Amino acid sequence: MAKGKVGKTVESLGEYLKEQRVSAQLSLRQLAEQAGVSNPYLSQIERGLRRPSAEVLQQIAKALRISAEQLYIRAGIVDPHAGAGSSVELAILGDAKLTERQKQSLLDVYASFLAVNGASGDEPAN
């Protein structure tokens, strides 16, 4: 993903989170407390200055009572056009037994497999 696209993704994620927070009638401080993150960190996410991890997005989604998958898509973690692949990505992201680094490594490996299969036109063997 190009750097410019990541920046725009993070900004639109922040705007979306702020809209959801205002819609839920929560202050920044209330949402930060419910999501278990610091007030300044949440503020930076909303302003598009920080890109949160999948785990933080999951905590924010839970506090806002919205879909974590939607936040993953808006953050660019999950491709909405990936079809069945997104269920694999969601399973990895939702596994509490994995660290953030392990999750990212698995997602990177999975994405590389998809890229190789897509570039070669090969269908995976059953």
MOPAC internal coordinates of N, CA, C and O (Angstrom, degrees):
PM7 1SCF
backbone

  N    0.0000 0     0.00 0     0.00 0    0    0    0
  C    1.4438 1     0.00 0     0.00 0    1    0    0
  C    1.5239 1   108.32 1     0.00 0    2    1    0
  O    1.2310 1   120.04 1   -46.80 1    3    2    1
  N    1.3118 1   117.54 1   133.20 1    3    2    1
  C    1.4607 1   121.10 1  -178.82 1    5    3    2
  C    1.5194 1   110.00 1   -70.03 1    6    5    3
  O    1.2310 1   121.64 1   -27.30 1    7    6    5
  N    1.3236 1   114.46 1   152.70 1    7    6    5
  C    1.4604 1   119.01 1  -176.24 1    9    7    6
  C    1.5249 1   111.66 1   -59.82 1   10    9    7
  O    1.2310 1   120.09 1   139.16 1   11   10    9
  N    1.3335 1   117.44 1   -40.84 1   11   10    9
  C    1.4576 1   120.80 1   179.14 1   13   11   10
  C    1.5151 1   112.15 1   -60.83 1   14   13   11
  O    1.2310 1   120.88 1   139.50 1   15   14   13
  N    1.3153 1   115.91 1   -40.50 1   15   14   13
  C    1.4698 1   120.71 1   179.60 1   17   15   14
  C    1.5250 1   111.06 1   -66.58 1   18   17   15
  O    1.2310 1   120.27 1   140.36 1   19   18   17
  N    1.3349 1   117.08 1   -39.64 1   19   18   17
  C    1.4686 1   120.18 1   177.62 1   21   19   18
  C    1.5207 1   109.50 1   -61.78 1   22   21   19
  O    1.2310 1   120.26 1   135.51 1   23   22   21
  N    1.3260 1   117.11 1   -44.49 1   23   22   21
  C    1.4627 1   120.76 1   179.25 1   25   23   22
  C    1.5142 1   111.94 1   -58.97 1   26   25   23
  O    1.2310 1   120.50 1   135.00 1   27   26   25
  N    1.3300 1   116.64 1   -45.00 1   27   26   25
  C    1.4620 1   120.91 1   179.39 1   29   27   26
  C    1.5258 1   110.97 1   -66.24 1   30   29   27
  O    1.2310 1   120.55 1   142.02 1   31   30   29
  N    1.3237 1   116.56 1   -37.98 1   31   30   29
  C    1.4669 1   120.97 1   178.79 1   33   31   30
  C    1.5181 1   110.13 1   -62.74 1   34   33   31
  O    1.2310 1   120.63 1   134.71 1   35   34   33
  N    1.3193 1   116.39 1   -45.29 1   35   34   33
  C    1.4643 1   120.87 1  -179.38 1   37   35   34
  C    1.5217 1   110.47 1   -65.21 1   38   37   35
  O    1.2310 1   120.27 1   139.14 1   39   38   37
  N    1.3383 1   117.09 1   -40.86 1   39   38   37
  C    1.4665 1   120.17 1   178.74 1   41   39   38
  C    1.5234 1   110.67 1   -63.55 1   42   41   39
  O    1.2310 1   120.10 1   134.19 1   43   42   41
  N    1.3453 1   117.42 1   -45.81 1   43   42   41
  C    1.4621 1   118.88 1  -178.90 1   45   43   42
  C    1.5318 1   111.00 1   -67.41 1   46   45   43
  O    1.2310 1   120.35 1   147.75 1   47   46   45
  N    1.3355 1   116.93 1   -32.25 1   47   46   45
  C    1.4601 1   120.49 1   174.94 1   49   47   46
  C    1.5270 1   109.51 1   -62.45 1   50   49   47
  O    1.2310 1   120.59 1   133.61 1   51   50   49
  N    1.3079 1   116.48 1   -46.39 1   51   50   49
  C    1.4619 1   121.09 1   179.83 1   53   51   50
  C    1.5184 1   112.29 1   -60.44 1   54   53   51
  O    1.2310 1   121.11 1   136.39 1   55   54   53
  N    1.3279 1   115.49 1   -43.61 1   55   54   53
  C    1.4613 1   120.20 1   178.62 1   57   55   54
  C    1.5308 1   110.31 1   -62.78 1   58   57   55
  O    1.2310 1   120.86 1   137.09 1   59   58   57
  N    1.3259 1   115.95 1   -42.91 1   59   58   57
  C    1.4585 1   120.86 1   179.51 1   61   59   58
  C    1.5288 1   110.79 1   -62.97 1   62   61   59
  O    1.2310 1   120.66 1   135.07 1   63   62   61
  N    1.3298 1   116.34 1   -44.93 1   63   62   61
  C    1.4654 1   120.03 1   179.27 1   65   63   62
  C    1.5258 1   111.04 1   -61.05 1   66   65   63
  O    1.2310 1   120.59 1   138.30 1   67   66   65
  N    1.3091 1   116.48 1   -41.70 1   67   66   65
  C    1.4682 1   119.85 1   179.41 1   69   67   66
  C    1.5259 1   110.69 1   -63.76 1   70   69   67
  O    1.2310 1   120.60 1   137.10 1   71   70   69
  N    1.3380 1   116.45 1   -42.90 1   71   70   69
  C    1.4707 1   120.18 1   177.31 1   73   71   70
  C    1.5219 1   110.73 1   -59.28 1   74   73   71
  O    1.2310 1   120.44 1   135.49 1   75   74   73
  N    1.3330 1   116.76 1   -44.51 1   75   74   73
  C    1.4595 1   121.19 1  -179.40 1   77   75   74
  C    1.5256 1   111.16 1   -65.24 1   78   77   75
  O    1.2310 1   120.56 1   140.08 1   79   78   77
  N    1.3348 1   116.54 1   -39.92 1   79   78   77
  C    1.4651 1   120.83 1   179.83 1   81   79   78
  C    1.5230 1   110.39 1   -64.68 1   82   81   79
  O    1.2310 1   120.47 1   134.38 1   83   82   81
  N    1.3321 1   116.71 1   -45.62 1   83   82   81
  C    1.4669 1   121.22 1   179.64 1   85   83   82
  C    1.5221 1   109.87 1   -64.19 1   86   85   83
  O    1.2310 1   120.83 1   138.31 1   87   86   85
  N    1.3329 1   116.03 1   -41.69 1   87   86   85
  C    1.4639 1   120.82 1   178.37 1   89   87   86
  C    1.5269 1   111.31 1   -61.29 1   90   89   87
  O    1.2310 1   120.60 1   143.65 1   91   90   89
  N    1.3356 1   116.46 1   -36.35 1   91   90   89
  C    1.4701 1   121.30 1   178.87 1   93   91   90
  C    1.5195 1   112.03 1   -81.07 1   94   93   91
  O    1.2310 1   120.63 1  -179.25 1   95   94   93
  N    1.3151 1   116.40 1     0.75 1   95   94   93
  C    1.4676 1   123.45 1   179.67 1   97   95   94
  C    1.5316 1   111.69 1    56.87 1   98   97   95
  O    1.2310 1   121.56 1  -134.71 1   99   98   97
  N    1.3356 1   114.62 1    45.29 1   99   98   97
  C    1.4640 1   121.02 1   176.84 1  101   99   98
  C    1.5168 1   109.67 1  -113.66 1  102  101   99
  O    1.2310 1   121.00 1   -38.89 1  103  102  101
  N    1.3032 1   115.70 1   141.11 1  103  102  101
  C    1.4588 1   119.11 1   172.77 1  105  103  102
  C    1.5277 1   108.02 1   -78.22 1  106  105  103
  O    1.2310 1   121.21 1   -15.98 1  107  106  105
  N    1.3138 1   115.30 1   164.02 1  107  106  105
  C    1.4615 1   119.87 1   177.50 1  109  107  106
  C    1.5228 1   110.16 1   -57.87 1  110  109  107
  O    1.2310 1   120.72 1   137.94 1  111  110  109
  N    1.3012 1   116.23 1   -42.06 1  111  110  109
  C    1.4610 1   121.57 1  -179.91 1  113  111  110
  C    1.5327 1   111.43 1   -63.91 1  114  113  111
  O    1.2310 1   120.07 1   138.03 1  115  114  113
  N    1.3339 1   117.47 1   -41.97 1  115  114  113
  C    1.4632 1   121.10 1  -179.85 1  117  115  114
  C    1.5330 1   111.26 1   -63.89 1  118  117  115
  O    1.2310 1   120.98 1   135.05 1  119  118  117
  N    1.3439 1   115.73 1   -44.95 1  119  118  117
  C    1.4544 1   119.34 1  -179.81 1  121  119  118
  C    1.5235 1   110.74 1   -65.37 1  122  121  119
  O    1.2310 1   120.32 1   138.62 1  123  122  121
  N    1.3092 1   116.99 1   -41.38 1  123  122  121
  C    1.4624 1   120.68 1   179.44 1  125  123  122
  C    1.5243 1   109.98 1   -59.92 1  126  125  123
  O    1.2310 1   120.73 1   136.73 1  127  126  125
  N    1.3116 1   116.20 1   -43.27 1  127  126  125
  C    1.4663 1   120.63 1  -179.80 1  129  127  126
  C    1.5294 1   110.91 1   -64.94 1  130  129  127
  O    1.2310 1   120.45 1   134.50 1  131  130  129
  N    1.3246 1   116.74 1   -45.50 1  131  130  129
  C    1.4640 1   120.57 1  -178.81 1  133  131  130
  C    1.5293 1   112.15 1   -66.89 1  134  133  131
  O    1.2310 1   120.54 1   147.19 1  135  134  133
  N    1.3368 1   116.57 1   -32.81 1  135  134  133
  C    1.4661 1   120.61 1  -178.87 1  137  135  134
  C    1.5205 1   112.17 1   -86.60 1  138  137  135
  O    1.2310 1   120.09 1   169.32 1  139  138  137
  N    1.3099 1   117.43 1   -10.68 1  139  138  137
  C    1.4556 1   120.68 1   178.76 1  141  139  138
  C    1.5159 1   113.70 1    75.66 1  142  141  139
  O    1.2310 1   120.50 1  -149.74 1  143  142  141
  N    1.3352 1   116.64 1    30.26 1  143  142  141
  C    1.4656 1   121.33 1   176.17 1  145  143  142
  C    1.5203 1   108.66 1  -122.79 1  146  145  143
  O    1.2310 1   120.83 1   -15.50 1  147  146  145
  N    1.3202 1   116.02 1   164.50 1  147  146  145
  C    1.4640 1   118.74 1  -179.25 1  149  147  146
  C    1.5292 1   110.68 1   -76.44 1  150  149  147
  O    1.2310 1   121.36 1   -28.33 1  151  150  149
  N    1.3022 1   115.00 1   151.67 1  151  150  149
  C    1.4520 1   122.59 1   179.00 1  153  151  150
  C    1.5428 1   111.01 1   -58.00 1  154  153  151
  O    1.2310 1   119.18 1   131.68 1  155  154  153
  N    1.3447 1   119.17 1   -48.32 1  155  154  153
  C    1.4725 1   119.72 1   179.49 1  157  155  154
  C    1.5330 1   112.41 1   -62.09 1  158  157  155
  O    1.2310 1   120.29 1   141.45 1  159  158  157
  N    1.3301 1   117.05 1   -38.55 1  159  158  157
  C    1.4668 1   120.72 1  -179.81 1  161  159  158
  C    1.5229 1   110.63 1   -63.67 1  162  161  159
  O    1.2310 1   120.15 1   134.33 1  163  162  161
  N    1.3339 1   117.31 1   -45.67 1  163  162  161
  C    1.4578 1   121.23 1   178.69 1  165  163  162
  C    1.5265 1   110.31 1   -62.82 1  166  165  163
  O    1.2310 1   120.16 1   140.04 1  167  166  165
  N    1.2998 1   117.29 1   -39.96 1  167  166  165
  C    1.4566 1   121.46 1   177.05 1  169  167  166
  C    1.5270 1   111.27 1   -60.44 1  170  169  167
  O    1.2310 1   120.45 1   137.82 1  171  170  169
  N    1.3290 1   116.74 1   -42.18 1  171  170  169
  C    1.4632 1   120.84 1   178.48 1  173  171  170
  C    1.5308 1   110.99 1   -65.34 1  174  173  171
  O    1.2310 1   120.10 1   143.13 1  175  174  173
  N    1.3183 1   117.42 1   -36.87 1  175  174  173
  C    1.4712 1   120.86 1   177.29 1  177  175  174
  C    1.5250 1   109.39 1   -63.72 1  178  177  175
  O    1.2310 1   120.57 1   132.94 1  179  178  177
  N    1.3229 1   116.52 1   -47.06 1  179  178  177
  C    1.4631 1   120.66 1  -178.44 1  181  179  178
  C    1.5261 1   111.77 1   -63.11 1  182  181  179
  O    1.2310 1   120.02 1   147.21 1  183  182  181
  N    1.3142 1   117.56 1   -32.79 1  183  182  181
  C    1.4731 1   121.11 1   179.72 1  185  183  182
  C    1.5247 1   112.61 1   -85.59 1  186  185  183
  O    1.2310 1   120.30 1  -179.20 1  187  186  185
  N    1.3364 1   117.03 1     0.80 1  187  186  185
  C    1.4540 1   120.57 1   177.66 1  189  187  186
  C    1.5084 1   114.13 1    78.11 1  190  189  187
  O    1.2310 1   120.08 1  -160.76 1  191  190  189
  N    1.3382 1   117.45 1    19.24 1  191  190  189
  C    1.4589 1   121.35 1  -178.53 1  193  191  190
  C    1.5237 1   112.75 1   -91.72 1  194  193  191
  O    1.2310 1   120.53 1   158.36 1  195  194  193
  N    1.3250 1   116.59 1   -21.64 1  195  194  193
  C    1.4724 1   121.53 1  -178.69 1  197  195  194
  C    1.5144 1   109.49 1  -129.43 1  198  197  195
  O    1.2310 1   121.31 1   -34.37 1  199  198  197
  N    1.3274 1   115.11 1   145.63 1  199  198  197
  C    1.4608 1   120.96 1   174.70 1  201  199  198
  C    1.5235 1   107.58 1  -105.96 1  202  201  199
  O    1.2310 1   120.26 1   -66.84 1  203  202  201
  N    1.3307 1   117.11 1   113.16 1  203  202  201
  C    1.4646 1   120.08 1  -176.71 1  205  203  202
  C    1.5173 1   111.96 1   -74.94 1  206  205  203
  O    1.2310 1   121.06 1   -24.33 1  207  206  205
  N    1.3121 1   115.58 1   155.67 1  207  206  205
  C    1.4672 1   121.56 1   175.76 1  209  207  206
  C    1.5248 1   108.47 1   -73.94 1  210  209  207
  O    1.2310 1   121.48 1   -13.15 1  211  210  209
  N    1.3159 1   114.77 1   166.85 1  211  210  209
  C    1.4663 1   120.63 1   177.52 1  213  211  210
  C    1.5263 1   110.67 1   -60.73 1  214  213  211
  O    1.2310 1   120.79 1   143.36 1  215  214  213
  N    1.3175 1   116.10 1   -36.64 1  215  214  213
  C    1.4631 1   120.51 1  -179.72 1  217  215  214
  C    1.5268 1   111.00 1   -64.67 1  218  217  215
  O    1.2310 1   120.19 1   136.02 1  219  218  217
  N    1.3297 1   117.23 1   -43.98 1  219  218  217
  C    1.4627 1   121.08 1   178.63 1  221  219  218
  C    1.5281 1   109.87 1   -64.89 1  222  221  219
  O    1.2310 1   120.44 1   139.00 1  223  222  221
  N    1.3379 1   116.77 1   -41.00 1  223  222  221
  C    1.4612 1   119.64 1   177.73 1  225  223  222
  C    1.5225 1   111.12 1   -60.96 1  226  225  223
  O    1.2310 1   120.81 1   141.44 1  227  226  225
  N    1.3129 1   116.06 1   -38.56 1  227  226  225
  C    1.4600 1   120.43 1   178.91 1  229  227  226
  C    1.5357 1   110.10 1   -63.83 1  230  229  227
  O    1.2310 1   120.19 1   138.19 1  231  230  229
  N    1.3190 1   117.24 1   -41.81 1  231  230  229
  C    1.4685 1   121.32 1   178.81 1  233  231  230
  C    1.5284 1   110.93 1   -65.13 1  234  233  231
  O    1.2310 1   120.66 1   138.75 1  235  234  233
  N    1.3335 1   116.34 1   -41.25 1  235  234  233
  C    1.4691 1   120.48 1   179.41 1  237  235  234
  C    1.5251 1   109.89 1   -66.00 1  238  237  235
  O    1.2310 1   120.61 1   136.56 1  239  238  237
  N    1.3361 1   116.44 1   -43.44 1  239  238  237
  C    1.4674 1   120.45 1   179.38 1  241  239  238
  C    1.5222 1   110.74 1   -59.75 1  242  241  239
  O    1.2310 1   120.77 1   137.20 1  243  242  241
  N    1.3077 1   116.14 1   -42.80 1  243  242  241
  C    1.4653 1   120.35 1   179.66 1  245  243  242
  C    1.5304 1   110.41 1   -62.54 1  246  245  243
  O    1.2310 1   120.60 1   136.53 1  247  246  245
  N    1.3259 1   116.46 1   -43.47 1  247  246  245
  C    1.4662 1   120.48 1  -179.57 1  249  247  246
  C    1.5300 1   111.40 1   -65.92 1  250  249  247
  O    1.2310 1   120.42 1   144.71 1  251  250  249
  N    1.3351 1   116.80 1   -35.29 1  251  250  249
  C    1.4653 1   121.01 1   179.96 1  253  251  250
  C    1.5273 1   112.77 1   -86.52 1  254  253  251
  O    1.2310 1   121.05 1   171.45 1  255  254  253
  N    1.3397 1   115.61 1    -8.55 1  255  254  253
  C    1.4759 1   121.99 1  -177.45 1  257  255  254
  C    1.5335 1   111.00 1    59.49 1  258  257  255
  O    1.2310 1   121.65 1  -133.39 1  259  258  257
  N    1.3317 1   114.44 1    46.61 1  259  258  257
  C    1.4573 1   121.05 1   175.63 1  261  259  258
  C    1.5239 1   108.58 1  -126.22 1  262  261  259
  O    1.2310 1   120.59 1    -7.48 1  263  262  261
  N    1.3063 1   116.47 1   172.52 1  263  262  261
  C    1.4627 1   122.24 1  -177.69 1  265  263  262
  C    1.5271 1   112.03 1   -72.58 1  266  265  263
  O    1.2310 1   120.78 1   -53.75 1  267  266  265
  N    1.3178 1   116.12 1   126.25 1  267  266  265
  C    1.4634 1   120.56 1   175.13 1  269  267  266
  C    1.5256 1   109.49 1   -65.12 1  270  269  267
  O    1.2310 1   120.30 1   145.41 1  271  270  269
  N    1.3201 1   117.03 1   -34.59 1  271  270  269
  C    1.4652 1   121.11 1   179.13 1  273  271  270
  C    1.5296 1   110.42 1   -58.27 1  274  273  271
  O    1.2310 1   120.39 1   137.67 1  275  274  273
  N    1.3222 1   116.85 1   -42.33 1  275  274  273
  C    1.4637 1   120.65 1   179.24 1  277  275  274
  C    1.5285 1   110.73 1   -61.38 1  278  277  275
  O    1.2310 1   120.33 1   140.28 1  279  278  277
  N    1.3063 1   116.97 1   -39.72 1  279  278  277
  C    1.4641 1   119.93 1   177.90 1  281  279  278
  C    1.5211 1   111.02 1   -68.40 1  282  281  279
  O    1.2310 1   120.07 1   141.52 1  283  282  281
  N    1.3353 1   117.46 1   -38.48 1  283  282  281
  C    1.4682 1   120.70 1   177.40 1  285  283  282
  C    1.5248 1   110.52 1   -61.00 1  286  285  283
  O    1.2310 1   120.62 1   139.47 1  287  286  285
  N    1.3239 1   116.42 1   -40.53 1  287  286  285
  C    1.4669 1   120.81 1   179.06 1  289  287  286
  C    1.5175 1   109.88 1   -65.75 1  290  289  287
  O    1.2310 1   120.46 1   133.47 1  291  290  289
  N    1.3163 1   116.73 1   -46.53 1  291  290  289
  C    1.4660 1   120.38 1  -179.27 1  293  291  290
  C    1.5237 1   112.13 1   -65.29 1  294  293  291
  O    1.2310 1   120.56 1   150.35 1  295  294  293
  N    1.3220 1   116.53 1   -29.65 1  295  294  293
  C    1.4688 1   120.68 1   179.34 1  297  295  294
  C    1.5289 1   111.97 1   -83.04 1  298  297  295
  O    1.2310 1   120.64 1   172.04 1  299  298  297
  N    1.3356 1   116.38 1    -7.96 1  299  298  297
  C    1.4541 1   119.64 1  -179.86 1  301  299  298
  C    1.5175 1   113.51 1    82.34 1  302  301  299
  O    1.2310 1   120.23 1  -166.53 1  303  302  301
  N    1.3233 1   117.16 1    13.47 1  303  302  301
  C    1.4640 1   121.39 1   179.69 1  305  303  302
  C    1.5201 1   110.05 1   -80.30 1  306  305  303
  O    1.2310 1   120.59 1   141.75 1  307  306  305
  N    1.3297 1   116.47 1   -38.25 1  307  306  305
  C    1.4636 1   122.31 1   179.73 1  309  307  306
  C    1.5244 1   107.77 1  -118.77 1  310  309  307
  O    1.2310 1   120.80 1   -45.82 1  311  310  309
  N    1.3267 1   116.07 1   134.18 1  311  310  309
  C    1.4566 1   122.32 1   177.78 1  313  311  310
  C    1.5241 1   108.79 1   -84.00 1  314  313  311
  O    1.2310 1   119.74 1   -58.77 1  315  314  313
  N    1.3343 1   118.09 1   121.23 1  315  314  313
  C    1.4693 1   119.43 1  -177.81 1  317  315  314
  C    1.5227 1   112.73 1   -67.34 1  318  317  315
  O    1.2310 1   119.95 1   162.20 1  319  318  317
  N    1.3269 1   117.70 1   -17.80 1  319  318  317
  C    1.4662 1   121.45 1  -177.84 1  321  319  318
  C    1.5212 1   111.91 1   -98.50 1  322  321  319
  O    1.2310 1   120.13 1  -172.27 1  323  322  321
  N    1.3244 1   117.35 1     7.73 1  323  322  321
  C    1.4616 1   120.78 1  -175.36 1  325  323  322
  C    1.5246 1   112.92 1   -76.61 1  326  325  323
  O    1.2310 1   119.90 1   166.53 1  327  326  325
  N    1.3178 1   117.80 1   -13.47 1  327  326  325
  C    1.4668 1   120.44 1   179.28 1  329  327  326
  C    1.5111 1   111.16 1    66.68 1  330  329  327
  O    1.2310 1   120.74 1    55.24 1  331  330  329
  N    1.3156 1   116.20 1  -124.76 1  331  330  329
  C    1.4656 1   121.76 1  -176.57 1  333  331  330
  C    1.5137 1   111.57 1   -63.88 1  334  333  331
  O    1.2310 1   120.39 1   152.56 1  335  334  333
  N    1.3289 1   116.86 1   -27.44 1  335  334  333
  C    1.4584 1   120.09 1  -179.46 1  337  335  334
  C    1.5070 1   112.72 1   -60.11 1  338  337  335
  O    1.2310 1   120.68 1   146.91 1  339  338  337
  N    1.3190 1   116.31 1   -33.09 1  339  338  337
  C    1.4569 1   118.31 1  -177.48 1  341  339  338
  C    1.5289 1   111.60 1   -65.21 1  342  341  339
  O    1.2310 1   119.86 1   151.47 1  343  342  341
  N    1.3370 1   117.87 1   -28.53 1  343  342  341
  C    1.4607 1   119.00 1   178.41 1  345  343  342
  C    1.5331 1   110.55 1   -67.89 1  346  345  343
  O    1.2310 1   120.60 1   146.08 1  347  346  345
  N    1.3340 1   116.46 1   -33.92 1  347  346  345
  C    1.4627 1   120.28 1   175.51 1  349  347  346
  C    1.5253 1   109.21 1   -66.30 1  350  349  347
  O    1.2310 1   120.83 1   134.37 1  351  350  349
  N    1.3259 1   116.02 1   -45.63 1  351  350  349
  C    1.4603 1   120.23 1   179.39 1  353  351  350
  C    1.5261 1   111.08 1   -60.59 1  354  353  351
  O    1.2310 1   120.64 1   136.51 1  355  354  353
  N    1.3170 1   116.38 1   -43.49 1  355  354  353
  C    1.4617 1   120.11 1   179.84 1  357  355  354
  C    1.5198 1   111.63 1   -64.87 1  358  357  355
  O    1.2310 1   120.62 1   142.39 1  359  358  357
  N    1.3236 1   116.41 1   -37.61 1  359  358  357
  C    1.4662 1   119.77 1   177.96 1  361  359  358
  C    1.5231 1   110.36 1   -63.30 1  362  361  359
  O    1.2310 1   120.46 1   137.66 1  363  362  361
  N    1.3186 1   116.72 1   -42.34 1  363  362  361
  C    1.4656 1   120.63 1   178.22 1  365  363  362
  C    1.5249 1   109.87 1   -63.44 1  366  365  363
  O    1.2310 1   120.73 1   131.54 1  367  366  365
  N    1.3284 1   116.21 1   -48.46 1  367  366  365
  C    1.4670 1   120.35 1  -177.95 1  369  367  366
  C    1.5218 1   112.61 1   -64.32 1  370  369  367
  O    1.2310 1   120.53 1   148.91 1  371  370  369
  N    1.3312 1   116.58 1   -31.09 1  371  370  369
  C    1.4602 1   120.30 1  -177.79 1  373  371  370
  C    1.5191 1   115.03 1   -85.79 1  374  373  371
  O    1.2310 1   119.98 1   176.03 1  375  374  373
  N    1.3192 1   117.65 1    -3.97 1  375  374  373
  C    1.4674 1   120.80 1  -177.19 1  377  375  374
  C    1.5295 1   110.29 1   -80.37 1  378  377  375
  O    1.2310 1   120.73 1   -71.50 1  379  378  377
  N    1.3069 1   116.22 1   108.50 1  379  378  377
  C    1.4653 1   121.81 1  -177.24 1  381  379  378
  C    1.5238 1   113.37 1   -70.75 1  382  381  379
  O    1.2310 1   120.44 1   164.96 1  383  382  381
  N    1.3394 1   116.77 1   -15.04 1  383  382  381
  C    1.4661 1   119.97 1  -178.44 1  385  383  382
  C    1.5262 1   112.49 1   -81.45 1  386  385  383
  O    1.2310 1   120.22 1   169.46 1  387  386  385
  N    1.3372 1   117.18 1   -10.54 1  387  386  385
  C    1.4601 1   121.19 1  -179.46 1  389  387  386
  C    1.5214 1   110.51 1   -99.68 1  390  389  387
  O    1.2310 1   121.07 1   -33.71 1  391  390  389
  N    1.3245 1   115.56 1   146.29 1  391  390  389
  C    1.4682 1   120.03 1   174.20 1  393  391  390
  C    1.5228 1   108.67 1   -78.64 1  394  393  391
  O    1.2310 1   120.17 1   -14.23 1  395  394  393
  N    1.3183 1   117.28 1   165.77 1  395  394  393
  C    1.4625 1   121.46 1   177.53 1  397  395  394
  C    1.5233 1   110.66 1   -58.76 1  398  397  395
  O    1.2310 1   120.58 1   139.08 1  399  398  397
  N    1.3109 1   116.50 1   -40.92 1  399  398  397
  C    1.4680 1   120.44 1  -179.71 1  401  399  398
  C    1.5279 1   110.94 1   -64.84 1  402  401  399
  O    1.2310 1   120.17 1   137.72 1  403  402  401
  N    1.3260 1   117.27 1   -42.28 1  403  402  401
  C    1.4628 1   121.25 1   177.71 1  405  403  402
  C    1.5272 1   110.85 1   -63.57 1  406  405  403
  O    1.2310 1   120.68 1   137.91 1  407  406  405
  N    1.3195 1   116.30 1   -42.09 1  407  406  405
  C    1.4633 1   120.22 1   178.11 1  409  407  406
  C    1.5153 1   110.69 1   -59.98 1  410  409  407
  O    1.2310 1   120.67 1   133.37 1  411  410  409
  N    1.3235 1   116.32 1   -46.63 1  411  410  409
  C    1.4589 1   120.34 1  -178.97 1  413  411  410
  C    1.5207 1   111.01 1   -63.90 1  414  413  411
  O    1.2310 1   120.31 1   140.33 1  415  414  413
  N    1.3229 1   117.01 1   -39.67 1  415  414  413
  C    1.4704 1   120.70 1   178.19 1  417  415  414
  C    1.5213 1   110.74 1   -62.38 1  418  417  415
  O    1.2310 1   120.11 1   134.76 1  419  418  417
  N    1.3242 1   117.39 1   -45.24 1  419  418  417
  C    1.4592 1   120.92 1   178.66 1  421  419  418
  C    1.5270 1   111.63 1   -63.15 1  422  421  419
  O    1.2310 1   120.58 1   138.66 1  423  422  421
  N    1.3268 1   116.49 1   -41.34 1  423  422  421
  C    1.4614 1   120.17 1   178.47 1  425  423  422
  C    1.5266 1   110.96 1   -63.61 1  426  425  423
  O    1.2310 1   120.56 1   140.34 1  427  426  425
  N    1.3271 1   116.53 1   -39.66 1  427  426  425
  C    1.4674 1   120.76 1   179.01 1  429  427  426
  C    1.5221 1   111.21 1   -64.56 1  430  429  427
  O    1.2310 1   120.42 1   135.53 1  431  430  429
  N    1.3338 1   116.79 1   -44.47 1  431  430  429
  C    1.4662 1   120.95 1   178.73 1  433  431  430
  C    1.5264 1   109.89 1   -63.13 1  434  433  431
  O    1.2310 1   120.46 1   133.86 1  435  434  433
  N    1.3126 1   116.72 1   -46.14 1  435  434  433
  C    1.4626 1   121.09 1   179.75 1  437  435  434
  C    1.5291 1   110.58 1   -59.75 1  438  437  435
  O    1.2310 1   120.06 1   134.58 1  439  438  437
  N    1.3309 1   117.48 1   -45.42 1  439  438  437
  C    1.4668 1   121.62 1   179.24 1  441  439  438
  C    1.5253 1   110.88 1   -61.81 1  442  441  439
  O    1.2310 1   120.42 1   141.97 1  443  442  441
  N    1.3350 1   116.80 1   -38.03 1  443  442  441
  C    1.4708 1   119.23 1   179.47 1  445  443  442
  C    1.5253 1   110.79 1   -67.12 1  446  445  443
  O    1.2310 1   120.01 1   142.03 1  447  446  445
  N    1.3390 1   117.58 1   -37.97 1  447  446  445
  C    1.4658 1   120.47 1   176.72 1  449  447  446
  C    1.5369 1   110.31 1   -62.93 1  450  449  447
  O    1.2310 1   120.78 1   135.77 1  451  450  449
  N    1.3256 1   116.12 1   -44.23 1  451  450  449
  C    1.4572 1   119.74 1   179.44 1  453  451  450
  C    1.5198 1   110.95 1   -62.93 1  454  453  451
  O    1.2310 1   120.28 1   139.87 1  455  454  453
  N    1.3300 1   117.07 1   -40.13 1  455  454  453
  C    1.4664 1   121.30 1   179.78 1  457  455  454
  C    1.5299 1   110.72 1   -64.63 1  458  457  455
  O    1.2310 1   120.30 1   137.01 1  459  458  457
  N    1.3294 1   117.03 1   -42.99 1  459  458  457
  C    1.4649 1   120.69 1   179.44 1  461  459  458
  C    1.5249 1   109.99 1   -64.22 1  462  461  459
  O    1.2310 1   120.06 1   134.17 1  463  462  461
  N    1.3116 1   117.50 1   -45.83 1  463  462  461
  C    1.4615 1   121.29 1  -179.90 1  465  463  462
  C    1.5275 1   111.31 1   -64.60 1  466  465  463
  O    1.2310 1   120.81 1   141.67 1  467  466  465
  N    1.3296 1   116.06 1   -38.33 1  467  466  465
  C    1.4579 1   120.22 1   178.94 1  469  467  466
  C    1.5158 1   112.54 1   -69.98 1  470  469  467
  O    1.2310 1   120.18 1   141.79 1  471  470  469
  N    1.3323 1   117.27 1   -38.21 1  471  470  469
  C    1.4600 1   121.84 1  -178.60 1  473  471  470
  C    1.5204 1   111.58 1   -70.88 1  474  473  471
  O    1.2310 1   120.38 1   144.02 1  475  474  473
  N    1.3187 1   116.87 1   -35.98 1  475  474  473
  C    1.4581 1   120.25 1  -177.63 1  477  475  474
  C    1.5213 1   112.15 1   -88.09 1  478  477  475
  O    1.2310 1   120.49 1   166.85 1  479  478  477
  N    1.3307 1   116.68 1   -13.15 1  479  478  477
  C    1.4591 1   120.19 1  -178.08 1  481  479  478
  C    1.5015 1   113.74 1    74.83 1  482  481  479
  O    1.2310 1   120.41 1  -173.57 1  483  482  481
  N    1.3329 1   116.83 1     6.43 1  483  482  481
  C    1.4656 1   121.82 1  -179.08 1  485  483  482
  C    1.5102 1   110.83 1   -74.97 1  486  485  483
  O    1.2310 1   122.02 1   -38.11 1  487  486  485
  N    1.2838 1   113.74 1   141.89 1  487  486  485
  C    1.4570 1   119.77 1   170.69 1  489  487  486
  C    1.5147 1   107.42 1   -91.87 1  490  489  487
  O    1.2310 1   118.97 1   -41.63 1  491  490  489
  N    1.3258 1   119.56 1   138.37 1  491  490  489
  C    1.4618 1   120.17 1   178.20 1  493  491  490
  C    1.5199 1   110.99 1   -62.31 1  494  493  491
  O    1.2310 1   121.24 1   -36.54 1  495  494  493
  N    1.3137 1   115.23 1   143.46 1  495  494  493
  C    1.4725 1   120.99 1   178.31 1  497  495  494
  C    1.5196 1   109.95 1   -74.89 1  498  497  495
  O    1.2310 1   120.61 1   -37.01 1  499  498  497
  N    1.2838 1   116.44 1   142.99 1  499  498  497
  C    1.4851 1   120.45 1   178.74 1  501  499  498
  C    1.4898 1   110.46 1   -91.78 1  502  501  499
  O    1.2310 1   120.10 1   180.00 1  503  502  501

